[in-house]
């Protein structure tokens, strides 16, 4: 009778485990579907639900760095007023045809908790944002940071650029080709480092509709490619990618890194095993910060070049 009771209890435990696994798989499937259909906006909602806003403050929402509707800026800062703090200007991805600063407050909160003032600028999207407008806007946003970030507790002597996907293209390109920041009144040396996550840097011929819409009208096409402007005196760069990225192939990172190294520039590369294109942004939101293979190399790079040293902590991590 005792043995029968044990078997009954064991059977219930097995059934419970099966049901729990099915629920877990269902929730994971729902999460992936939501991410695919709603983009990164759901990351912000999920991050807020899991991690909240403790330790951070939205210092500016829907501010303007220019007269156009897309030239908007949000700023997330540490809750503590101590400063001045190093600054990250993060430019969002989205294939140059989608995305907005408000969707990336989760990233602002993550790095604000590590001691950064995080500036989230928008930029014109295609068709209005076709080359060179996305670069003009990104450079103008950096110029605005130069003039105004001290008012939000930021240190204008410690400004870093960071972007993911199309945003990585924008920040790397304005850091390499001097004309863009120069036209915005930003002198050489203002940008202390650049972080590119899953960025397209050497992507000719143009094979995707988004790239064709953004760059298809430019002749010669090579002037749209960051690899064409590699130089030895560029700001130090960290180029991070996933080895399973089928959207922007890792060869982009390898090609630009090789060109920068050949020119005598400072460049570091990180390839995250098993990561696809979206993982380099997903792993900067709660609760996915527990996988530190993206955030730790970024924080270490920034710290080596004058950034903050406080770690980004995952909730419960």
DASULWO-V382379 format. One record per residue. RES is the residue in three letters. PHI is phi in whole degrees, -180 to 180 (999 if undefined). OMEGA is omega in whole degrees, 0 to 359 (* if undefined). Layout:
RES;PHI;OMEGA, RES;PHI;OMEGA
//
This chain:
UNK;999;177, UNK;-63;179, UNK;-61;179, UNK;-64;179, UNK;-65;178, UNK;-62;180, UNK;-65;179, UNK;-63;179, UNK;-64;179, UNK;-64;178, UNK;-63;179, UNK;-64;180, UNK;-65;179, UNK;-64;179, UNK;-63;178, UNK;-63;180, UNK;-63;179, UNK;-65;179, UNK;-63;180, UNK;-63;179, UNK;-64;179, UNK;-64;178, UNK;-63;179, UNK;-61;179, UNK;-65;179, UNK;-64;178, UNK;-65;178, UNK;-64;178, UNK;-64;178, UNK;-64;178, UNK;-61;181, UNK;-65;178, UNK;-65;180, UNK;-63;180, UNK;-65;181, UNK;-69;185, UNK;-92;183, UNK;-108;179, UNK;69;185, UNK;-75;179, UNK;-56;180, UNK;-69;176, UNK;-60;181, UNK;-64;180, UNK;-65;181, UNK;-67;179, UNK;-61;179, UNK;-65;180, UNK;-65;185, UNK;-83;187, UNK;-104;181, UNK;69;181, UNK;-117;183, UNK;-56;178, UNK;86;183, UNK;-135;178, UNK;-149;174, UNK;-82;187, UNK;-85;180, UNK;-151;178, UNK;-132;178, UNK;71;174, UNK;-71;183, UNK;-122;169, UNK;-110;179, UNK;-165;187, UNK;-82;186, UNK;-85;182, UNK;-57;182, UNK;-78;185, UNK;-87;183, UNK;-114;183, UNK;-147;170, UNK;-113;180, UNK;-136;175, UNK;-114;185, UNK;-130;172, UNK;-63;180, UNK;-64;178, UNK;-71;181, UNK;-78;182, UNK;-56;181, UNK;-177;0, UNK;-74;185, UNK;-108;172, UNK;-64;190, UNK;-122;169, UNK;-113;171, UNK;-99;184, UNK;-103;180, UNK;-107;188, UNK;-75;174, UNK;-93;181, UNK;128;176, UNK;69;182, UNK;63;180, UNK;-128;180, UNK;-157;178, UNK;107;178, UNK;-156;180, UNK;-57;185, UNK;-62;180, UNK;-76;188, UNK;-114;177, UNK;-63;178, UNK;-59;178, UNK;-67;176, UNK;-59;179, UNK;-65;181, UNK;-59;184, UNK;-83;172, UNK;-63;178, UNK;-65;178, UNK;-93;173, UNK;103;182, UNK;-106;162, UNK;-85;186, UNK;-112;181, UNK;-103;185, UNK;-119;180, UNK;-89;168, UNK;-92;177, UNK;-159;180, UNK;-62;179, UNK;-106;181, UNK;-63;7, UNK;-80;181, UNK;-65;186, UNK;-95;178, UNK;-60;181, UNK;-49;8, UNK;-100;190, UNK;-63;180, UNK;-65;178, UNK;-78;176, UNK;-59;181, UNK;-68;179, UNK;-61;179, UNK;-65;178, UNK;-63;177, UNK;-63;177, UNK;-65;176, UNK;-62;177, UNK;-63;177, UNK;-60;179, UNK;-52;186, UNK;-86;193, UNK;-124;191, UNK;-67;179, UNK;-62;179, UNK;-68;180, UNK;-110;178, UNK;86;180, UNK;-89;179, UNK;-98;182, UNK;-67;176, UNK;-93;179, UNK;-137;182, UNK;-113;179, UNK;-119;175, UNK;-106;181, UNK;-149;177, UNK;-157;178, UNK;-124;177, UNK;59;179, UNK;-58;177, UNK;-66;175, UNK;-65;175, UNK;-56;183, UNK;-57;186, UNK;-71;179, UNK;-67;182, UNK;-66;181, UNK;-70;177, UNK;-76;183, UNK;-90;183, UNK;-91;192, UNK;-59;189, UNK;-60;187, UNK;-69;178, UNK;-69;178, UNK;-60;178, UNK;-66;179, UNK;-87;178, UNK;80;181, UNK;-103;184, UNK;-80;172, UNK;-54;178, UNK;95;179, UNK;-66;179, UNK;-82;186, UNK;-91;179, UNK;-179;183, UNK;-135;176, UNK;-117;176, UNK;-111;179, UNK;-108;175, UNK;54;187, UNK;-93;172, UNK;-88;184, UNK;-125;183, UNK;-152;195, UNK;-126;172, UNK;-86;356, UNK;-73;180, UNK;-76;187, UNK;-114;182, UNK;-108;178, UNK;-58;182, UNK;-67;178, UNK;-68;178, UNK;-65;179, UNK;-66;183, UNK;-82;190, UNK;-130;189, UNK;-62;183, UNK;-90;189, UNK;-90;175, UNK;-133;352, UNK;-74;185, UNK;-63;183, UNK;-62;181, UNK;-74;176, UNK;-90;190, UNK;-100;177, UNK;-54;182, UNK;-61;180, UNK;-73;186, UNK;-119;178, UNK;-59;180, UNK;-146;185, UNK;-70;182, UNK;-101;175, UNK;-70;175, UNK;-58;176, UNK;-56;184, UNK;-130;168, UNK;-115;179, UNK;-115;185, UNK;-120;180, UNK;-147;174, UNK;-106;184, UNK;-76;176, UNK;-111;180, UNK;-78;178, UNK;-99;180, UNK;-86;173, UNK;-123;189, UNK;-62;179, UNK;-56;179, UNK;-61;176, UNK;-60;178, UNK;-63;181, UNK;-63;183, UNK;-66;181, UNK;-67;179, UNK;-60;179, UNK;-64;180, UNK;-66;179, UNK;-65;179, UNK;-61;180, UNK;-63;180, UNK;-84;181, UNK;90;181, UNK;-82;177, UNK;-95;181, UNK;-145;174, UNK;-123;177, UNK;-126;175, UNK;-135;174, UNK;-115;183, UNK;-92;181, UNK;-62;176, UNK;79;184, UNK;-92;175, UNK;-101;188, UNK;-63;183, UNK;-77;185, UNK;-63;183, UNK;-72;173, UNK;-105;179, UNK;-58;185, UNK;-76;172, UNK;-107;178, UNK;-118;174, UNK;-72;1, UNK;-93;187, UNK;-75;174, UNK;-64;176, UNK;-63;171, UNK;-87;193, UNK;-95;185, UNK;-74;173, UNK;-100;188, UNK;-68;183, UNK;-65;177, UNK;-62;178, UNK;-66;181, UNK;-62;180, UNK;-65;178, UNK;-62;180, UNK;-61;181, UNK;-63;180, UNK;-65;184, UNK;-114;172, UNK;106;180, UNK;-81;181, UNK;-78;181, UNK;-111;182, UNK;-71;180, UNK;-78;168, UNK;-80;182, UNK;-103;171, UNK;-75;178, UNK;-61;181, UNK;81;182, UNK;-98;*
//
